[in-house]
Amino acid sequence: MTIQQVIDRWLESKPAKSHLSPAVGIPSISTDGELLFSYDLEIGYTEEDGTKVVRTKRLRLFSRTTDRHIRTALYRGAKDEKEV
């Protein structure tokens, strides 16, 4: 699945994962429907009311790929942690 497809599934509260990253052997982005992960770093969560929130406060140093995952999730409709 593409990054956008995985994020869309997260927004729909459905599990999904991208292809395995050859460098680390895990999906570059995945979700169980509740949490969103970039590699094994949690970058998004679901609030009790179903709102999808992307973690932006505590994530200061991360890869270019993780940054792209975060920006794509925000673009596709998730809330920024700073605004919740």
PDB file of N, CA, C and O in Angstrom:
ATOM      1  N   MET A   1       0.839  -1.185   0.000  1.00  0.00           N
ATOM      2  CA  MET A   1       0.000   0.000   0.000  1.00  0.00           C
ATOM      3  C   MET A   1       0.881   1.244   0.000  1.00  0.00           C
ATOM      4  O   MET A   1       2.009   1.218   0.494  1.00  0.00           O
ATOM      5  N   THR A   2       0.366   2.316  -0.550  1.00  0.00           N
ATOM      6  CA  THR A   2       1.096   3.586  -0.544  1.00  0.00           C
ATOM      7  C   THR A   2       0.940   4.280   0.805  1.00  0.00           C
ATOM      8  O   THR A   2       0.100   3.893   1.617  1.00  0.00           O
ATOM      9  N   ILE A   3       1.745   5.292   1.035  1.00  0.00           N
ATOM     10  CA  ILE A   3       1.639   6.088   2.256  1.00  0.00           C
ATOM     11  C   ILE A   3       0.229   6.654   2.388  1.00  0.00           C
ATOM     12  O   ILE A   3      -0.383   6.567   3.452  1.00  0.00           O
ATOM     13  N   GLN A   4      -0.276   7.225   1.320  1.00  0.00           N
ATOM     14  CA  GLN A   4      -1.605   7.827   1.345  1.00  0.00           C
ATOM     15  C   GLN A   4      -2.684   6.796   1.665  1.00  0.00           C
ATOM     16  O   GLN A   4      -3.611   7.081   2.424  1.00  0.00           O
ATOM     17  N   GLN A   5      -2.568   5.605   1.094  1.00  0.00           N
ATOM     18  CA  GLN A   5      -3.555   4.560   1.354  1.00  0.00           C
ATOM     19  C   GLN A   5      -3.535   4.115   2.811  1.00  0.00           C
ATOM     20  O   GLN A   5      -4.590   3.909   3.411  1.00  0.00           O
ATOM     21  N   VAL A   6      -2.346   3.966   3.382  1.00  0.00           N
ATOM     22  CA  VAL A   6      -2.241   3.576   4.794  1.00  0.00           C
ATOM     23  C   VAL A   6      -2.849   4.659   5.674  1.00  0.00           C
ATOM     24  O   VAL A   6      -3.596   4.345   6.601  1.00  0.00           O
ATOM     25  N   ILE A   7      -2.549   5.918   5.407  1.00  0.00           N
ATOM     26  CA  ILE A   7      -3.098   7.011   6.207  1.00  0.00           C
ATOM     27  C   ILE A   7      -4.610   7.078   6.059  1.00  0.00           C
ATOM     28  O   ILE A   7      -5.319   7.290   7.043  1.00  0.00           O
ATOM     29  N   ASP A   8      -5.108   6.900   4.851  1.00  0.00           N
ATOM     30  CA  ASP A   8      -6.559   6.895   4.653  1.00  0.00           C
ATOM     31  C   ASP A   8      -7.222   5.773   5.446  1.00  0.00           C
ATOM     32  O   ASP A   8      -8.300   5.961   6.010  1.00  0.00           O
ATOM     33  N   ARG A   9      -6.580   4.608   5.490  1.00  0.00           N
ATOM     34  CA  ARG A   9      -7.137   3.497   6.285  1.00  0.00           C
ATOM     35  C   ARG A   9      -7.126   3.850   7.767  1.00  0.00           C
ATOM     36  O   ARG A   9      -8.076   3.527   8.481  1.00  0.00           O
ATOM     37  N   TRP A  10      -6.072   4.505   8.242  1.00  0.00           N
ATOM     38  CA  TRP A  10      -6.022   4.947   9.643  1.00  0.00           C
ATOM     39  C   TRP A  10      -7.165   5.905   9.923  1.00  0.00           C
ATOM     40  O   TRP A  10      -7.835   5.797  10.950  1.00  0.00           O
ATOM     41  N   LEU A  11      -7.392   6.850   9.006  1.00  0.00           N
ATOM     42  CA  LEU A  11      -8.482   7.810   9.182  1.00  0.00           C
ATOM     43  C   LEU A  11      -9.851   7.121   9.210  1.00  0.00           C
ATOM     44  O   LEU A  11     -10.807   7.649   9.778  1.00  0.00           O
ATOM     45  N   GLU A  12      -9.935   5.944   8.596  1.00  0.00           N
ATOM     46  CA  GLU A  12     -11.163   5.137   8.598  1.00  0.00           C
ATOM     47  C   GLU A  12     -11.164   4.100   9.733  1.00  0.00           C
ATOM     48  O   GLU A  12     -12.074   3.275   9.818  1.00  0.00           O
ATOM     49  N   SER A  13     -10.153   4.144  10.595  1.00  0.00           N
ATOM     50  CA  SER A  13      -9.980   3.213  11.719  1.00  0.00           C
ATOM     51  C   SER A  13      -9.833   1.765  11.276  1.00  0.00           C
ATOM     52  O   SER A  13     -10.367   0.857  11.912  1.00  0.00           O
ATOM     53  N   LYS A  14      -9.107   1.555  10.185  1.00  0.00           N
ATOM     54  CA  LYS A  14      -8.862   0.211   9.652  1.00  0.00           C
ATOM     55  C   LYS A  14      -7.364  -0.061   9.639  1.00  0.00           C
ATOM     56  O   LYS A  14      -6.578   0.858   9.408  1.00  0.00           O
ATOM     57  N   PRO A  15      -6.952  -1.304   9.882  1.00  0.00           N
ATOM     58  CA  PRO A  15      -5.519  -1.633   9.852  1.00  0.00           C
ATOM     59  C   PRO A  15      -4.957  -1.629   8.436  1.00  0.00           C
ATOM     60  O   PRO A  15      -5.666  -1.907   7.469  1.00  0.00           O
ATOM     61  N   ALA A  16      -3.675  -1.310   8.334  1.00  0.00           N
ATOM     62  CA  ALA A  16      -2.992  -1.318   7.030  1.00  0.00           C
ATOM     63  C   ALA A  16      -1.496  -1.168   7.257  1.00  0.00           C
ATOM     64  O   ALA A  16      -1.049  -0.718   8.311  1.00  0.00           O
ATOM     65  N   LYS A  17      -0.728  -1.560   6.232  1.00  0.00           N
ATOM     66  CA  LYS A  17       0.711  -1.350   6.302  1.00  0.00           C
ATOM     67  C   LYS A  17       1.271  -1.222   4.894  1.00  0.00           C
ATOM     68  O   LYS A  17       0.729  -1.771   3.934  1.00  0.00           O
ATOM     69  N   SER A  18       2.361  -0.489   4.798  1.00  0.00           N
ATOM     70  CA  SER A  18       3.044  -0.310   3.520  1.00  0.00           C
ATOM     71  C   SER A  18       3.996  -1.479   3.298  1.00  0.00           C
ATOM     72  O   SER A  18       4.054  -2.417   4.093  1.00  0.00           O
ATOM     73  N   HIS A  19       4.730  -1.403   2.215  1.00  0.00           N
ATOM     74  CA  HIS A  19       5.751  -2.410   1.926  1.00  0.00           C
ATOM     75  C   HIS A  19       6.814  -2.409   3.023  1.00  0.00           C
ATOM     76  O   HIS A  19       6.946  -1.434   3.764  1.00  0.00           O
ATOM     77  N   LEU A  20       7.557  -3.482   3.123  1.00  0.00           N
ATOM     78  CA  LEU A  20       8.649  -3.546   4.090  1.00  0.00           C
ATOM     79  C   LEU A  20       9.806  -2.695   3.611  1.00  0.00           C
ATOM     80  O   LEU A  20      10.175  -2.730   2.437  1.00  0.00           O
ATOM     81  N   SER A  21      10.372  -1.937   4.523  1.00  0.00           N
ATOM     82  CA  SER A  21      11.567  -1.161   4.216  1.00  0.00           C
ATOM     83  C   SER A  21      12.756  -2.116   4.163  1.00  0.00           C
ATOM     84  O   SER A  21      13.011  -2.827   5.135  1.00  0.00           O
ATOM     85  N   PRO A  22      13.484  -2.149   3.056  1.00  0.00           N
ATOM     86  CA  PRO A  22      14.617  -3.072   2.962  1.00  0.00           C
ATOM     87  C   PRO A  22      15.693  -2.793   4.007  1.00  0.00           C
ATOM     88  O   PRO A  22      16.395  -3.711   4.432  1.00  0.00           O
ATOM     89  N   ALA A  23      15.827  -1.551   4.420  1.00  0.00           N
ATOM     90  CA  ALA A  23      16.893  -1.186   5.360  1.00  0.00           C
ATOM     91  C   ALA A  23      16.637  -1.725   6.761  1.00  0.00           C
ATOM     92  O   ALA A  23      17.579  -2.103   7.459  1.00  0.00           O
ATOM     93  N   VAL A  24      15.365  -1.767   7.184  1.00  0.00           N
ATOM     94  CA  VAL A  24      15.064  -2.161   8.563  1.00  0.00           C
ATOM     95  C   VAL A  24      14.152  -3.373   8.664  1.00  0.00           C
ATOM     96  O   VAL A  24      13.990  -3.923   9.753  1.00  0.00           O
ATOM     97  N   GLY A  25      13.559  -3.798   7.573  1.00  0.00           N
ATOM     98  CA  GLY A  25      12.742  -5.002   7.572  1.00  0.00           C
ATOM     99  C   GLY A  25      11.366  -4.874   8.184  1.00  0.00           C
ATOM    100  O   GLY A  25      10.739  -5.883   8.505  1.00  0.00           O
ATOM    101  N   ILE A  26      10.878  -3.643   8.355  1.00  0.00           N
ATOM    102  CA  ILE A  26       9.525  -3.398   8.849  1.00  0.00           C
ATOM    103  C   ILE A  26       8.842  -2.421   7.903  1.00  0.00           C
ATOM    104  O   ILE A  26       9.518  -1.745   7.128  1.00  0.00           O
ATOM    105  N   PRO A  27       7.501  -2.334   7.951  1.00  0.00           N
ATOM    106  CA  PRO A  27       6.816  -1.380   7.074  1.00  0.00           C
ATOM    107  C   PRO A  27       7.251   0.051   7.398  1.00  0.00           C
ATOM    108  O   PRO A  27       7.471   0.392   8.560  1.00  0.00           O
ATOM    109  N   SER A  28       7.372   0.882   6.364  1.00  0.00           N
ATOM    110  CA  SER A  28       7.748   2.273   6.621  1.00  0.00           C
ATOM    111  C   SER A  28       6.611   3.022   7.306  1.00  0.00           C
ATOM    112  O   SER A  28       6.866   3.948   8.076  1.00  0.00           O
ATOM    113  N   ILE A  29       5.361   2.641   7.044  1.00  0.00           N
ATOM    114  CA  ILE A  29       4.215   3.241   7.720  1.00  0.00           C
ATOM    115  C   ILE A  29       3.168   2.153   7.921  1.00  0.00           C
ATOM    116  O   ILE A  29       2.926   1.336   7.033  1.00  0.00           O
ATOM    117  N   SER A  30       2.549   2.154   9.104  1.00  0.00           N
ATOM    118  CA  SER A  30       1.550   1.141   9.406  1.00  0.00           C
ATOM    119  C   SER A  30       0.562   1.668  10.432  1.00  0.00           C
ATOM    120  O   SER A  30       0.818   2.655  11.121  1.00  0.00           O
ATOM    121  N   THR A  31      -0.578   0.985  10.518  1.00  0.00           N
ATOM    122  CA  THR A  31      -1.598   1.338  11.498  1.00  0.00           C
ATOM    123  C   THR A  31      -2.372   0.095  11.905  1.00  0.00           C
ATOM    124  O   THR A  31      -2.554  -0.834  11.118  1.00  0.00           O
ATOM    125  N   ASP A  32      -2.820   0.101  13.140  1.00  0.00           N
ATOM    126  CA  ASP A  32      -3.743  -0.938  13.601  1.00  0.00           C
ATOM    127  C   ASP A  32      -5.172  -0.403  13.560  1.00  0.00           C
ATOM    128  O   ASP A  32      -6.108  -1.071  14.001  1.00  0.00           O
ATOM    129  N   GLY A  33      -5.329   0.801  13.028  1.00  0.00           N
ATOM    130  CA  GLY A  33      -6.623   1.467  12.977  1.00  0.00           C
ATOM    131  C   GLY A  33      -6.774   2.517  14.064  1.00  0.00           C
ATOM    132  O   GLY A  33      -7.568   3.449  13.933  1.00  0.00           O
ATOM    133  N   GLU A  34      -6.014   2.365  15.131  1.00  0.00           N
ATOM    134  CA  GLU A  34      -6.042   3.318  16.246  1.00  0.00           C
ATOM    135  C   GLU A  34      -4.780   4.165  16.287  1.00  0.00           C
ATOM    136  O   GLU A  34      -4.848   5.388  16.409  1.00  0.00           O
ATOM    137  N   LEU A  35      -3.628   3.512  16.185  1.00  0.00           N
ATOM    138  CA  LEU A  35      -2.338   4.193  16.227  1.00  0.00           C
ATOM    139  C   LEU A  35      -1.721   4.201  14.835  1.00  0.00           C
ATOM    140  O   LEU A  35      -1.960   3.297  14.034  1.00  0.00           O
ATOM    141  N   LEU A  36      -0.922   5.232  14.552  1.00  0.00           N
ATOM    142  CA  LEU A  36      -0.215   5.345  13.282  1.00  0.00           C
ATOM    143  C   LEU A  36       1.283   5.347  13.572  1.00  0.00           C
ATOM    144  O   LEU A  36       1.754   6.091  14.432  1.00  0.00           O
ATOM    145  N   PHE A  37       2.029   4.508  12.847  1.00  0.00           N
ATOM    146  CA  PHE A  37       3.465   4.365  13.073  1.00  0.00           C
ATOM    147  C   PHE A  37       4.260   4.693  11.820  1.00  0.00           C
ATOM    148  O   PHE A  37       3.887   4.308  10.712  1.00  0.00           O
ATOM    149  N   SER A  38       5.354   5.405  12.012  1.00  0.00           N
ATOM    150  CA  SER A  38       6.362   5.579  10.984  1.00  0.00           C
ATOM    151  C   SER A  38       7.525   4.701  11.430  1.00  0.00           C
ATOM    152  O   SER A  38       8.190   4.993  12.425  1.00  0.00           O
ATOM    153  N   TYR A  39       7.765   3.625  10.687  1.00  0.00           N
ATOM    154  CA  TYR A  39       8.663   2.564  11.132  1.00  0.00           C
ATOM    155  C   TYR A  39       8.130   2.071  12.470  1.00  0.00           C
ATOM    156  O   TYR A  39       7.009   1.564  12.496  1.00  0.00           O
ATOM    157  N   ASP A  40       8.844   2.182  13.574  1.00  0.00           N
ATOM    158  CA  ASP A  40       8.286   1.737  14.853  1.00  0.00           C
ATOM    159  C   ASP A  40       8.017   2.914  15.800  1.00  0.00           C
ATOM    160  O   ASP A  40       7.815   2.718  16.999  1.00  0.00           O
ATOM    161  N   LEU A  41       8.015   4.122  15.259  1.00  0.00           N
ATOM    162  CA  LEU A  41       7.754   5.324  16.044  1.00  0.00           C
ATOM    163  C   LEU A  41       6.283   5.712  15.922  1.00  0.00           C
ATOM    164  O   LEU A  41       5.788   5.926  14.815  1.00  0.00           O
ATOM    165  N   GLU A  42       5.582   5.803  17.049  1.00  0.00           N
ATOM    166  CA  GLU A  42       4.180   6.213  17.031  1.00  0.00           C
ATOM    167  C   GLU A  42       4.095   7.688  16.662  1.00  0.00           C
ATOM    168  O   GLU A  42       4.644   8.541  17.360  1.00  0.00           O
ATOM    169  N   ILE A  43       3.404   7.988  15.563  1.00  0.00           N
ATOM    170  CA  ILE A  43       3.258   9.380  15.118  1.00  0.00           C
ATOM    171  C   ILE A  43       1.810   9.851  15.142  1.00  0.00           C
ATOM    172  O   ILE A  43       1.545  11.031  14.911  1.00  0.00           O
ATOM    173  N   GLY A  44       0.878   8.959  15.414  1.00  0.00           N
ATOM    174  CA  GLY A  44      -0.523   9.356  15.447  1.00  0.00           C
ATOM    175  C   GLY A  44      -1.325   8.467  16.375  1.00  0.00           C
ATOM    176  O   GLY A  44      -0.963   7.318  16.626  1.00  0.00           O
ATOM    177  N   TYR A  45      -2.421   9.014  16.882  1.00  0.00           N
ATOM    178  CA  TYR A  45      -3.292   8.261  17.782  1.00  0.00           C
ATOM    179  C   TYR A  45      -4.734   8.689  17.550  1.00  0.00           C
ATOM    180  O   TYR A  45      -5.006   9.663  16.849  1.00  0.00           O
ATOM    181  N   THR A  46      -5.643   7.946  18.152  1.00  0.00           N
ATOM    182  CA  THR A  46      -7.067   8.222  18.027  1.00  0.00           C
ATOM    183  C   THR A  46      -7.608   8.601  19.394  1.00  0.00           C
ATOM    184  O   THR A  46      -7.414   7.877  20.370  1.00  0.00           O
ATOM    185  N   GLU A  47      -8.290   9.742  19.459  1.00  0.00           N
ATOM    186  CA  GLU A  47      -8.907  10.150  20.709  1.00  0.00           C
ATOM    187  C   GLU A  47     -10.199   9.360  20.935  1.00  0.00           C
ATOM    188  O   GLU A  47     -10.694   8.704  20.019  1.00  0.00           O
ATOM    189  N   GLU A  48     -10.746   9.421  22.153  1.00  0.00           N
ATOM    190  CA  GLU A  48     -11.953   8.670  22.480  1.00  0.00           C
ATOM    191  C   GLU A  48     -13.119   8.992  21.553  1.00  0.00           C
ATOM    192  O   GLU A  48     -13.951   8.127  21.277  1.00  0.00           O
ATOM    193  N   ASP A  49     -13.184  10.236  21.069  1.00  0.00           N
ATOM    194  CA  ASP A  49     -14.295  10.627  20.191  1.00  0.00           C
ATOM    195  C   ASP A  49     -14.040  10.264  18.729  1.00  0.00           C
ATOM    196  O   ASP A  49     -14.852  10.576  17.858  1.00  0.00           O
ATOM    197  N   GLY A  50     -12.899   9.597  18.458  1.00  0.00           N
ATOM    198  CA  GLY A  50     -12.576   9.160  17.108  1.00  0.00           C
ATOM    199  C   GLY A  50     -11.691  10.116  16.323  1.00  0.00           C
ATOM    200  O   GLY A  50     -11.283   9.803  15.205  1.00  0.00           O
ATOM    201  N   THR A  51     -11.390  11.278  16.892  1.00  0.00           N
ATOM    202  CA  THR A  51     -10.522  12.242  16.226  1.00  0.00           C
ATOM    203  C   THR A  51      -9.125  11.658  16.062  1.00  0.00           C
ATOM    204  O   THR A  51      -8.560  11.101  17.003  1.00  0.00           O
ATOM    205  N   LYS A  52      -8.580  11.789  14.871  1.00  0.00           N
ATOM    206  CA  LYS A  52      -7.232  11.314  14.583  1.00  0.00           C
ATOM    207  C   LYS A  52      -6.255  12.476  14.779  1.00  0.00           C
ATOM    208  O   LYS A  52      -6.440  13.556  14.217  1.00  0.00           O
ATOM    209  N   VAL A  53      -5.227  12.243  15.573  1.00  0.00           N
ATOM    210  CA  VAL A  53      -4.283  13.298  15.953  1.00  0.00           C
ATOM    211  C   VAL A  53      -2.860  12.866  15.619  1.00  0.00           C
ATOM    212  O   VAL A  53      -2.455  11.744  15.924  1.00  0.00           O
ATOM    213  N   VAL A  54      -2.106  13.766  14.990  1.00  0.00           N
ATOM    214  CA  VAL A  54      -0.706  13.503  14.650  1.00  0.00           C
ATOM    215  C   VAL A  54       0.185  14.158  15.696  1.00  0.00           C
ATOM    216  O   VAL A  54       0.013  15.330  16.029  1.00  0.00           O
ATOM    217  N   ARG A  55       1.130  13.394  16.204  1.00  0.00           N
ATOM    218  CA  ARG A  55       2.075  13.910  17.204  1.00  0.00           C
ATOM    219  C   ARG A  55       3.106  14.805  16.510  1.00  0.00           C
ATOM    220  O   ARG A  55       3.843  14.364  15.628  1.00  0.00           O
ATOM    221  N   THR A  56       3.135  16.056  16.926  1.00  0.00           N
ATOM    222  CA  THR A  56       4.107  16.991  16.366  1.00  0.00           C
ATOM    223  C   THR A  56       4.928  17.669  17.462  1.00  0.00           C
ATOM    224  O   THR A  56       6.007  18.191  17.183  1.00  0.00           O
ATOM    225  N   LYS A  57       4.442  17.670  18.690  1.00  0.00           N
ATOM    226  CA  LYS A  57       5.148  18.354  19.783  1.00  0.00           C
ATOM    227  C   LYS A  57       6.424  17.641  20.190  1.00  0.00           C
ATOM    228  O   LYS A  57       7.490  18.254  20.250  1.00  0.00           O
ATOM    229  N   ARG A  58       6.322  16.358  20.467  1.00  0.00           N
ATOM    230  CA  ARG A  58       7.469  15.632  21.034  1.00  0.00           C
ATOM    231  C   ARG A  58       8.416  15.088  19.981  1.00  0.00           C
ATOM    232  O   ARG A  58       9.498  14.605  20.314  1.00  0.00           O
ATOM    233  N   LEU A  59       8.029  15.157  18.726  1.00  0.00           N
ATOM    234  CA  LEU A  59       8.872  14.621  17.662  1.00  0.00           C
ATOM    235  C   LEU A  59       9.724  15.740  17.069  1.00  0.00           C
ATOM    236  O   LEU A  59       9.262  16.490  16.210  1.00  0.00           O
ATOM    237  N   ARG A  60      10.941  15.845  17.519  1.00  0.00           N
ATOM    238  CA  ARG A  60      11.808  16.921  17.045  1.00  0.00           C
ATOM    239  C   ARG A  60      12.801  16.420  15.994  1.00  0.00           C
ATOM    240  O   ARG A  60      13.003  17.047  14.954  1.00  0.00           O
ATOM    241  N   LEU A  61      13.398  15.300  16.290  1.00  0.00           N
ATOM    242  CA  LEU A  61      14.410  14.761  15.380  1.00  0.00           C
ATOM    243  C   LEU A  61      13.905  13.459  14.792  1.00  0.00           C
ATOM    244  O   LEU A  61      13.779  12.451  15.487  1.00  0.00           O
ATOM    245  N   PHE A  62      13.623  13.496  13.517  1.00  0.00           N
ATOM    246  CA  PHE A  62      13.179  12.288  12.848  1.00  0.00           C
ATOM    247  C   PHE A  62      13.621  12.338  11.400  1.00  0.00           C
ATOM    248  O   PHE A  62      14.072  13.370  10.903  1.00  0.00           O
ATOM    249  N   SER A  63      13.486  11.224  10.746  1.00  0.00           N
ATOM    250  CA  SER A  63      13.971  11.111   9.373  1.00  0.00           C
ATOM    251  C   SER A  63      13.109  11.906   8.401  1.00  0.00           C
ATOM    252  O   SER A  63      11.999  12.325   8.729  1.00  0.00           O
ATOM    253  N   ARG A  64      13.631  12.098   7.226  1.00  0.00           N
ATOM    254  CA  ARG A  64      12.887  12.768   6.163  1.00  0.00           C
ATOM    255  C   ARG A  64      11.624  11.978   5.821  1.00  0.00           C
ATOM    256  O   ARG A  64      10.580  12.558   5.519  1.00  0.00           O
ATOM    257  N   THR A  65      11.732  10.658   5.872  1.00  0.00           N
ATOM    258  CA  THR A  65      10.572   9.819   5.586  1.00  0.00           C
ATOM    259  C   THR A  65       9.490  10.002   6.639  1.00  0.00           C
ATOM    260  O   THR A  65       8.316  10.144   6.295  1.00  0.00           O
ATOM    261  N   THR A  66       9.862  10.000   7.917  1.00  0.00           N
ATOM    262  CA  THR A  66       8.886  10.211   8.985  1.00  0.00           C
ATOM    263  C   THR A  66       8.262  11.595   8.866  1.00  0.00           C
ATOM    264  O   THR A  66       7.057  11.747   9.068  1.00  0.00           O
ATOM    265  N   ASP A  67       9.053  12.591   8.545  1.00  0.00           N
ATOM    266  CA  ASP A  67       8.518  13.939   8.324  1.00  0.00           C
ATOM    267  C   ASP A  67       7.463  13.921   7.206  1.00  0.00           C
ATOM    268  O   ASP A  67       6.419  14.562   7.318  1.00  0.00           O
ATOM    269  N   ARG A  68       7.746  13.191   6.146  1.00  0.00           N
ATOM    270  CA  ARG A  68       6.782  13.086   5.047  1.00  0.00           C
ATOM    271  C   ARG A  68       5.511  12.380   5.503  1.00  0.00           C
ATOM    272  O   ARG A  68       4.416  12.781   5.109  1.00  0.00           O
ATOM    273  N   HIS A  69       5.631  11.335   6.325  1.00  0.00           N
ATOM    274  CA  HIS A  69       4.462  10.640   6.854  1.00  0.00           C
ATOM    275  C   HIS A  69       3.597  11.600   7.680  1.00  0.00           C
ATOM    276  O   HIS A  69       2.373  11.613   7.545  1.00  0.00           O
ATOM    277  N   ILE A  70       4.238  12.397   8.529  1.00  0.00           N
ATOM    278  CA  ILE A  70       3.513  13.354   9.375  1.00  0.00           C
ATOM    279  C   ILE A  70       2.814  14.403   8.517  1.00  0.00           C
ATOM    280  O   ILE A  70       1.629  14.673   8.714  1.00  0.00           O
ATOM    281  N   ARG A  71       3.530  14.993   7.574  1.00  0.00           N
ATOM    282  CA  ARG A  71       2.932  16.021   6.711  1.00  0.00           C
ATOM    283  C   ARG A  71       1.778  15.465   5.886  1.00  0.00           C
ATOM    284  O   ARG A  71       0.768  16.143   5.697  1.00  0.00           O
ATOM    285  N   THR A  72       1.919  14.244   5.397  1.00  0.00           N
ATOM    286  CA  THR A  72       0.855  13.638   4.601  1.00  0.00           C
ATOM    287  C   THR A  72      -0.385  13.386   5.451  1.00  0.00           C
ATOM    288  O   THR A  72      -1.503  13.627   4.996  1.00  0.00           O
ATOM    289  N   ALA A  73      -0.204  12.907   6.673  1.00  0.00           N
ATOM    290  CA  ALA A  73      -1.348  12.672   7.565  1.00  0.00           C
ATOM    291  C   ALA A  73      -2.078  13.979   7.868  1.00  0.00           C
ATOM    292  O   ALA A  73      -3.309  14.012   7.885  1.00  0.00           O
ATOM    293  N   LEU A  74      -1.333  15.043   8.104  1.00  0.00           N
ATOM    294  CA  LEU A  74      -1.961  16.344   8.359  1.00  0.00           C
ATOM    295  C   LEU A  74      -2.707  16.828   7.118  1.00  0.00           C
ATOM    296  O   LEU A  74      -3.825  17.333   7.223  1.00  0.00           O
ATOM    297  N   TYR A  75      -2.103  16.678   5.965  1.00  0.00           N
ATOM    298  CA  TYR A  75      -2.720  17.109   4.710  1.00  0.00           C
ATOM    299  C   TYR A  75      -4.013  16.341   4.437  1.00  0.00           C
ATOM    300  O   TYR A  75      -4.974  16.904   3.914  1.00  0.00           O
ATOM    301  N   ARG A  76      -4.034  15.061   4.790  1.00  0.00           N
ATOM    302  CA  ARG A  76      -5.180  14.218   4.488  1.00  0.00           C
ATOM    303  C   ARG A  76      -6.290  14.334   5.534  1.00  0.00           C
ATOM    304  O   ARG A  76      -7.317  13.668   5.412  1.00  0.00           O
ATOM    305  N   GLY A  77      -6.097  15.175   6.565  1.00  0.00           N
ATOM    306  CA  GLY A  77      -7.213  15.479   7.457  1.00  0.00           C
ATOM    307  C   GLY A  77      -7.032  15.219   8.926  1.00  0.00           C
ATOM    308  O   GLY A  77      -7.928  15.531   9.711  1.00  0.00           O
ATOM    309  N   ALA A  78      -5.902  14.657   9.339  1.00  0.00           N
ATOM    310  CA  ALA A  78      -5.666  14.454  10.764  1.00  0.00           C
ATOM    311  C   ALA A  78      -5.406  15.813  11.441  1.00  0.00           C
ATOM    312  O   ALA A  78      -4.954  16.762  10.801  1.00  0.00           O
ATOM    313  N   LYS A  79      -5.694  15.878  12.716  1.00  0.00           N
ATOM    314  CA  LYS A  79      -5.463  17.105  13.496  1.00  0.00           C
ATOM    315  C   LYS A  79      -4.027  17.154  13.982  1.00  0.00           C
ATOM    316  O   LYS A  79      -3.426  16.123  14.284  1.00  0.00           O
ATOM    317  N   ASP A  80      -3.484  18.359  14.055  1.00  0.00           N
ATOM    318  CA  ASP A  80      -2.161  18.573  14.623  1.00  0.00           C
ATOM    319  C   ASP A  80      -2.288  18.564  16.144  1.00  0.00           C
ATOM    320  O   ASP A  80      -3.169  19.221  16.698  1.00  0.00           O
ATOM    321  N   GLU A  81      -1.421  17.829  16.810  1.00  0.00           N
ATOM    322  CA  GLU A  81      -1.422  17.737  18.268  1.00  0.00           C
ATOM    323  C   GLU A  81      -1.401  19.128  18.928  1.00  0.00           C
ATOM    324  O   GLU A  81      -1.962  19.313  20.008  1.00  0.00           O
ATOM    325  N   LYS A  82      -0.761  20.086  18.283  1.00  0.00           N
ATOM    326  CA  LYS A  82      -0.668  21.439  18.839  1.00  0.00           C
ATOM    327  C   LYS A  82      -2.014  22.151  18.861  1.00  0.00           C
ATOM    328  O   LYS A  82      -2.198  23.117  19.602  1.00  0.00           O
ATOM    329  N   GLU A  83      -2.953  21.678  18.052  1.00  0.00           N
ATOM    330  CA  GLU A  83      -4.261  22.353  17.939  1.00  0.00           C
ATOM    331  C   GLU A  83      -5.365  21.653  18.727  1.00  0.00           C
ATOM    332  O   GLU A  83      -6.501  22.126  18.760  1.00  0.00           O
ATOM    333  N   VAL A  84      -5.037  20.533  19.356  1.00  0.00           N
ATOM    334  CA  VAL A  84      -6.059  19.757  20.076  1.00  0.00           C
ATOM    335  C   VAL A  84      -6.069  20.133  21.537  1.00  0.00           C
ATOM    336  O   VAL A  84      -6.859  19.590  22.309  1.00  0.00           O
TER     337      VAL A  84
END
